[in-house]
Amino acid sequence: MKRFFSAALLALAGLVVVLLVRALILPSRQVAATPAPPLTLDADALAERLAASLRFQTVSHQDPAQFSRAEFDGFHRWLAETYPRMHAQLGLERVSEFSLLYTWKGRDPSLPPLLLMAHQDVVPVDTPERWAQPPFEGRIADGFVWGRGAIDDKSALLSISEAVELLLGRGFQPERTVLLAFGHDEEVGGPNGAVKIAELLAARGVHAQFGVDEGMAILEPGTVPGLSTAVAMIGIAEKGSVTLELVASAEGGHSSTPPRQSAAGVLAAAIQTVEANPMPGGIGGVTGASFEQLAPEMPLWARVVFANLWLFGKPLDWLLSGNPAVNALLRTTTAVTMLSGSPKENVLPSQAIAGVNFRILPGDTREIVRDRVRGMLKDPRVEVRFRSEGRDPSAVSPTDTPSFELLQRTIREVFPGTIVAPALVLGGTDARSYGAVTKELYRFEPFHFDASDLKRPHGIDERLAVSNYAEGVRFQVRLIENAAGSAPAQ
């Protein structure tokens, strides 16, 4: 027995040594970067122009009849007046009438172009009285620019425009062509904006070097557990989405003589089964790549865990799945969102219907989700069907390319000390429409956010700090310089 315990202790000690060694030799994946040269900007003037852009109510509604041509036309006129060099020296094409495609021709047409994306439209505001500042008055107060679109996504569109205007004023001439694609209907899926711009570019045989759109941002120190530094997350893929309908059928009739189980009861049992059997997931794919990049920068205890996922992977998955925000990064999520049944309290429904929304992880598809739900529901009284066409997840953009390294380096040049990692975008962006134009699509906005800021896009009190916005403009300038190259004006 003594020998057994000695052997067990020796094996345990050996395991601990292996775990520690694997953690200690975990190499940093951060790109070396020297801080960018200082760039003096008038932050107050920048903020005033961003605020002015928010006064145009370029709202996308689900009902196309509510679309306001006047607001978009006014915004376009304002852009031309505010950025005269950009509109004089770049080619401008209107796609589907309201989307804008600018072409800044490079000196070497053989080089693949740089693609910078943003969208003009914003979501509606349903409770303006709950805002600290009116959502469409573009006010500057307490060091912030307030209004719908301050984060999503006029700050990106304006920061790109500011960078182009500034560089033109300095006589900058890009080596490679720079394309600016500003869609007008991203908030309703981009069917006439990004989709049509991408189709136009693909028809011309355009293959971009890489593209940058909204999606992720820089998280303030402490926002990512285990890290006391800022973390820039670059979205390399986005989840898909589909809604399935569970349709339970039974005899209808009067509620005074109910059967043992009504259609509503059949449906309730089906819902319980679906919620109790979430889609499989785990720490892999895009989220696994995030942890691989972040782990070397974490404290030793965390490095021990992430360097040894062969041992800790399953318990870590179980632990992280308890947090809804993190769980969404690990698997295709299941959310029962819509219910319908009887139209009257004393009528038994002949059909009861539930809408179940799935946000689809890269690697899964709409058909995989549907077939799995069908497989778990054995009751022939329940039909499973697509409520909407939905969309599959985007392709996953590579992280082992010069373009991704350039983007990492640019972030660390403008925001020294920031840790950079790839990430999964839970929502949708225009970027997914450009797969035929480039396989290297990155979703990143150069603004700092804390946990409370992440709730502001599409929510109440959307705002962006004046200093934060100025840093974003610096980033856009540096990105164009690094990606497009420069040559003296002739």
C-alpha positions in Angstrom: 0.0 0.0 0.0 2.9 2.3 0.9 4.4 1.7 -2.6 1.1 2.4 -4.2 0.7 5.8 -2.5 4.3 6.7 -3.3 3.8 5.8 -6.9 0.6 7.8 -7.0 2.2 10.9 -5.4 5.1 10.6 -7.9 2.7 10.4 -10.8 0.8 13.4 -9.5 4.0 15.4 -9.0 5.0 14.5 -12.6 1.6 15.6 -13.9 2.0 19.0 -12.0 5.5 19.4 -13.5 4.2 18.7 -17.0 1.3 21.2 -16.6 3.6 23.9 -15.2 6.2 23.4 -17.9 3.6 23.6 -20.7 2.3 26.8 -19.2 5.7 28.4 -18.7 6.9 27.8 -22.2 3.7 29.1 -23.8 5.0 31.7 -26.3 3.5 35.1 -26.7 1.7 35.6 -30.0 1.7 39.4 -29.9 3.3 41.3 -32.7 6.2 43.6 -31.9 5.4 47.2 -32.7 6.9 50.6 -32.1 4.5 53.4 -31.1 3.3 55.4 -34.1 4.6 58.9 -34.6 2.5 61.5 -32.8 -0.4 62.9 -34.8 -1.9 66.2 -33.7 -5.7 66.3 -34.1 -8.4 68.8 -33.1 -10.5 66.4 -31.0 -13.2 69.0 -30.4 -13.6 69.7 -34.1 -13.7 66.0 -34.9 -16.4 65.5 -32.2 -18.5 68.4 -33.6 -18.5 66.8 -37.1 -19.4 63.4 -35.6 -22.2 65.0 -33.7 -23.5 66.7 -36.8 -23.7 63.4 -38.6 -26.0 62.0 -35.9 -28.6 64.6 -36.6 -29.5 62.9 -39.9 -32.1 60.3 -39.0 -30.8 57.7 -41.5 -32.9 55.0 -39.9 -33.5 51.5 -41.4 -36.9 50.1 -40.7 -38.2 46.6 -41.3 -41.0 48.3 -43.3 -39.4 49.7 -46.5 -42.3 52.3 -46.7 -40.8 54.1 -43.7 -37.5 54.7 -45.4 -36.6 58.4 -45.5 -35.0 59.5 -48.8 -34.7 63.0 -47.5 -32.5 62.0 -44.5 -30.1 60.0 -46.6 -30.0 62.6 -49.3 -29.2 65.3 -46.7 -26.5 63.1 -45.2 -24.9 62.7 -48.6 -24.9 66.4 -49.2 -23.4 67.0 -45.8 -20.6 64.4 -46.4 -19.7 66.2 -49.7 -19.6 69.6 -48.0 -17.7 68.3 -44.9 -15.1 66.3 -46.8 -14.4 68.3 -50.0 -11.0 66.8 -50.8 -12.4 63.3 -50.5 -15.2 64.1 -52.9 -13.0 66.0 -55.3 -10.2 63.5 -55.6 -11.9 60.1 -55.1 -14.3 58.5 -57.5 -17.8 58.1 -56.1 -20.4 55.7 -57.3 -23.9 55.4 -55.9 -25.1 51.8 -55.7 -28.8 51.1 -55.2 -29.1 54.9 -55.1 -28.1 55.3 -51.5 -25.0 53.2 -50.9 -21.7 54.9 -51.5 -18.6 53.4 -53.1 -15.5 55.6 -53.2 -12.4 54.7 -55.1 -9.0 56.2 -54.2 -6.8 55.1 -57.1 -3.4 53.9 -56.2 -0.1 54.5 -58.0 0.3 50.7 -58.7 -2.9 49.3 -60.2 -1.4 45.7 -60.0 -1.7 45.7 -56.2 -4.9 44.4 -54.7 -6.9 47.2 -53.1 -7.6 47.9 -49.4 -11.3 47.7 -48.6 -12.7 49.8 -45.7 -16.3 49.3 -44.8 -18.9 51.1 -42.7 -22.7 51.7 -42.9 -24.8 54.9 -42.9 -28.0 53.6 -41.4 -28.9 53.2 -37.7 -31.7 51.4 -35.9 -34.8 53.1 -34.7 -35.3 54.6 -31.2 -38.4 53.4 -29.4 -38.1 55.2 -26.0 -36.3 58.6 -26.6 -37.6 59.9 -23.3 -35.3 57.5 -21.5 -32.2 58.9 -23.0 -30.0 61.3 -21.0 -29.5 63.3 -24.2 -31.9 63.3 -27.2 -30.9 60.5 -29.6 -31.0 62.6 -32.8 -29.8 66.0 -31.7 -26.1 65.1 -31.8 -25.2 66.7 -28.5 -21.7 66.9 -26.9 -21.9 66.7 -23.1 -19.7 65.4 -20.3 -16.9 64.5 -22.7 -19.1 62.4 -24.9 -20.8 62.6 -28.3 -24.4 61.4 -27.7 -26.8 60.0 -30.2 -28.0 57.0 -32.3 -25.1 56.0 -34.5 -22.3 57.4 -32.2 -21.0 53.8 -31.9 -23.0 51.9 -34.6 -21.7 52.9 -37.1 -21.3 56.5 -38.1 -18.2 56.8 -35.9 -16.5 54.3 -38.2 -17.7 55.9 -41.3 -16.7 59.4 -40.2 -13.3 58.3 -38.8 -12.5 56.8 -42.2 -13.6 59.9 -43.9 -11.6 62.1 -41.5 -8.5 60.0 -42.2 -8.8 60.2 -46.0 -9.4 64.0 -45.8 -6.4 64.5 -43.6 -4.1 62.3 -45.8 -5.2 64.1 -48.9 -4.4 67.4 -47.3 -0.9 66.1 -46.6 -0.4 65.1 -50.3 -0.5 61.4 -49.5 -0.8 59.1 -52.5 -1.5 55.5 -51.9 0.5 52.8 -53.7 -2.5 50.5 -53.8 -6.1 51.6 -54.4 -8.3 52.2 -51.4 -12.0 51.4 -51.6 -14.5 52.9 -49.2 -17.8 50.9 -49.1 -20.5 52.7 -47.1 -23.8 50.7 -47.3 -27.2 52.1 -46.4 -29.2 49.1 -45.1 -26.9 47.0 -42.9 -29.4 47.1 -40.1 -31.9 45.2 -42.2 -29.4 42.7 -43.6 -27.8 44.8 -46.4 -29.7 43.3 -49.3 -29.4 46.5 -51.4 -26.3 47.9 -49.9 -23.4 45.7 -49.1 -24.7 42.8 -51.2 -25.0 45.0 -54.3 -21.6 46.7 -53.8 -19.9 43.3 -53.4 -21.6 42.0 -56.5 -20.4 45.1 -58.4 -16.8 44.6 -57.3 -16.9 40.9 -57.9 -18.2 41.5 -61.4 -15.3 43.7 -62.1 -12.9 41.1 -60.9 -11.8 43.0 -57.9 -9.9 40.9 -55.3 -9.0 43.0 -52.3 -5.9 42.6 -50.1 -8.1 42.6 -47.1 -11.2 44.3 -45.7 -12.0 45.9 -42.4 -15.6 46.5 -41.1 -17.3 47.0 -37.7 -17.8 44.1 -35.3 -15.4 44.1 -32.4 -13.4 46.8 -30.5 -10.9 47.4 -27.8 -12.0 46.2 -24.4 -10.9 48.4 -21.4 -8.5 46.9 -18.9 -10.2 44.4 -16.6 -13.1 43.7 -19.0 -11.5 40.4 -20.0 -11.1 38.3 -16.8 -7.5 37.5 -16.0 -6.1 40.5 -18.0 -5.3 43.9 -16.5 -4.5 45.4 -19.9 -6.7 46.5 -22.8 -7.6 43.8 -25.3 -8.3 44.5 -29.0 -10.6 41.8 -30.4 -10.6 41.3 -34.1 -13.6 39.5 -35.5 -12.6 36.9 -38.0 -16.0 35.3 -38.4 -19.6 35.9 -37.5 -22.4 33.6 -36.4 -25.3 32.7 -38.6 -28.9 32.8 -37.6 -32.1 30.8 -38.3 -35.5 30.5 -36.7 -37.3 27.1 -36.6 -40.9 26.7 -35.9 -42.1 23.9 -33.7 -45.7 23.2 -34.8 -47.8 21.0 -32.4 -51.1 19.7 -33.7 -54.0 18.2 -31.7 -57.8 18.2 -31.6 -59.3 21.6 -31.0 -62.6 22.2 -29.4 -64.1 23.7 -26.3 -62.0 24.1 -23.1 -64.8 22.5 -21.1 -63.9 19.1 -22.4 -60.1 19.1 -22.8 -58.1 16.0 -23.9 -55.4 14.6 -21.7 -52.9 16.8 -23.6 -53.7 19.8 -25.8 -51.6 21.1 -28.6 -50.2 23.7 -26.2 -49.2 20.9 -23.9 -47.5 19.0 -26.7 -45.7 22.1 -27.7 -44.6 22.8 -24.1 -43.0 19.3 -23.9 -41.2 19.9 -27.2 -39.9 23.2 -26.0 -38.6 21.6 -22.8 -36.8 18.9 -24.8 -35.2 21.5 -27.1 -34.0 23.7 -24.2 -32.7 20.7 -22.2 -30.5 19.6 -25.2 -28.4 22.5 -26.3 -26.2 22.1 -29.4 -22.8 20.6 -28.7 -19.9 23.0 -28.4 -16.6 23.5 -26.6 -13.4 25.5 -26.7 -12.4 25.2 -30.3 -12.6 26.9 -33.6 -12.6 30.7 -33.5 -13.0 30.9 -29.7 -10.2 28.4 -29.3 -8.0 30.7 -31.4 -9.0 33.6 -29.1 -7.9 31.7 -26.0 -4.7 30.6 -27.7 -3.7 34.2 -28.4 -4.8 35.5 -24.9 -3.5 32.7 -22.7 0.2 33.6 -22.9 -0.6 37.1 -21.5 -2.6 35.7 -18.5 -1.5 34.9 -15.0 0.2 31.5 -14.4 -2.9 29.8 -13.1 -4.8 30.7 -16.3 -1.9 29.6 -18.5 -1.8 26.3 -16.8 -5.5 25.8 -17.7 -5.3 27.0 -21.3 -2.0 25.3 -22.1 -3.5 22.0 -21.0 -7.0 21.9 -22.6 -6.5 18.2 -23.1 -7.1 17.9 -19.4 -9.1 21.0 -18.5 -11.2 21.4 -21.7 -14.4 19.7 -20.6 -14.6 21.1 -17.1 -13.7 24.6 -18.5 -16.5 24.3 -21.1 -19.0 23.3 -18.3 -17.9 26.3 -16.2 -17.9 28.8 -19.0 -21.2 27.6 -20.4 -22.9 29.0 -17.3 -22.3 32.5 -18.5 -24.7 33.3 -21.3 -22.3 35.8 -23.0 -19.4 33.2 -23.0 -21.7 30.3 -23.8 -22.7 32.1 -27.0 -19.0 31.9 -28.1 -18.8 28.2 -27.5 -21.8 26.7 -29.4 -24.9 27.4 -31.5 -27.3 28.9 -29.0 -31.0 28.1 -28.6 -33.6 30.8 -27.8 -37.3 30.3 -27.7 -38.6 33.7 -28.7 -42.2 33.4 -30.1 -45.3 31.6 -29.0 -48.8 31.4 -30.4 -51.8 29.2 -29.8 -55.5 29.7 -29.1 -57.1 33.0 -30.0 -59.5 32.8 -27.0 -59.3 31.6 -23.4 -62.0 28.9 -23.8 -60.9 27.5 -27.2 -58.5 24.6 -27.4 -55.9 25.3 -30.1 -55.7 22.9 -33.0 -52.1 24.2 -33.5 -49.6 25.7 -31.2 -46.4 27.2 -32.6 -43.1 28.2 -31.1 -40.4 30.2 -32.8 -36.9 29.1 -31.8 -34.0 31.3 -32.8 -30.6 29.7 -33.3 -27.4 31.7 -33.6 -25.2 29.3 -35.5 -21.6 28.7 -34.7 -19.1 28.4 -37.6 -19.0 24.7 -38.5 -22.7 24.2 -38.0 -25.3 25.0 -40.7 -29.1 25.7 -40.8 -29.7 22.1 -42.0 -27.6 20.7 -39.2 -29.6 22.6 -36.7 -32.9 21.6 -38.2 -32.0 17.9 -38.4 -30.7 17.8 -34.9 -34.0 19.3 -33.5 -36.0 16.8 -35.6 -33.9 14.0 -34.2 -34.5 14.9 -30.6 -38.3 15.4 -31.0 -39.8 11.9 -31.3 -43.4 13.0 -31.1 -45.1 12.7 -34.5 -47.5 15.5 -33.5 -44.7 18.0 -33.7 -43.5 19.4 -37.1 -40.1 21.2 -37.4 -39.8 23.7 -40.2 -37.9 26.8 -41.2 -39.7 30.0 -40.3 -37.3 32.1 -42.3 -34.5 31.5 -44.7 -31.9 32.7 -42.2 -28.2 32.6 -43.0 -25.3 30.3 -42.3 -22.2 31.5 -40.4 -19.6 33.4 -42.4 -16.4 31.8 -43.5 -13.5 32.1 -41.0 -10.8 34.6 -42.1 -7.2 33.5 -41.7 -4.9 34.8 -39.0 -1.6 33.5 -40.4 -1.4 36.1 -43.2 0.6 39.3 -43.6 -2.7 41.3 -43.6 -3.7 40.1 -40.2 -0.2 40.7 -38.9 -0.4 44.3 -40.3 -3.7 44.9 -38.6 -2.3 43.6 -35.3 0.8 45.8 -35.6 -1.2 48.9 -36.5 -3.4 48.4 -33.4 -0.3 48.1 -31.2 1.4 51.1 -32.8 -1.6 53.4 -32.1 -2.6 51.7 -28.8 0.7 50.7 -27.2 0.5 47.8 -24.8 -2.8 46.5 -26.1 -3.1 42.8 -26.4 -4.7 41.7 -29.8 -6.6 38.5 -30.4 -9.0 37.0 -33.0 -12.7 36.7 -31.9 -16.1 35.5 -33.0 -18.7 38.2 -33.8 -22.1 37.2 -32.4 -24.2 39.6 -34.6 -24.2 40.3 -38.3 -22.1 42.8 -40.3 -21.9 43.9 -43.9 -18.5 42.1 -44.1 -20.2 38.7 -44.7 -21.4 40.0 -48.1 -17.8 40.5 -49.4 -16.6 36.9 -49.4 -16.2 36.9 -53.2 -14.1 40.1 -53.0 -11.6 38.9 -50.3 -11.2 36.0 -48.0 -9.5 38.2 -45.5 -12.3 40.1 -43.8 -11.7 41.5 -40.3 -14.3 43.1 -38.1 -12.8 45.8 -35.8 -13.6 49.3 -34.7 -10.7 51.3 -33.1 -12.6 52.5 -30.1 -12.3 51.6 -26.4 -15.3 50.2 -24.5 -16.0 48.9 -21.1 -18.7 46.4 -20.1 -21.4 49.0 -19.9 -20.6 50.5 -23.3 -21.2 47.1 -24.9 -24.9 47.5 -24.1 -25.2 50.9 -25.8 -25.4 50.0 -29.5 -29.0 49.5 -30.4 -29.8 50.5 -26.8 -30.3 53.6 -24.7 -27.7 56.4 -24.3 -25.5 55.4 -27.2 -22.4 57.6 -26.9 -18.7 57.8 -27.7 -16.0 59.7 -25.7 -14.5 62.7 -27.6 -11.0 61.5 -26.8 -11.9 57.9 -27.8 -13.1 59.1 -31.2 -9.9 61.0 -31.9 -7.9 57.9 -31.2 -10.0 56.1 -33.7 -9.2 58.7 -36.3 -5.5 58.2 -35.6 -5.9 54.5 -36.1 -7.6 54.9 -39.5 -4.8 57.2 -40.6 -2.1 54.8 -39.6 -4.0 51.8 -41.1 -4.2 53.5 -44.5 -0.5 54.4 -44.3 0.6 50.9 -43.3 -1.7 49.0 -45.7 -1.8 51.3 -48.7 1.8 52.7 -48.6 2.6 56.2 -49.6 4.5 58.3 -52.1 5.2 62.0 -52.4 2.7 64.1 -54.2 3.7 64.8 -57.8 
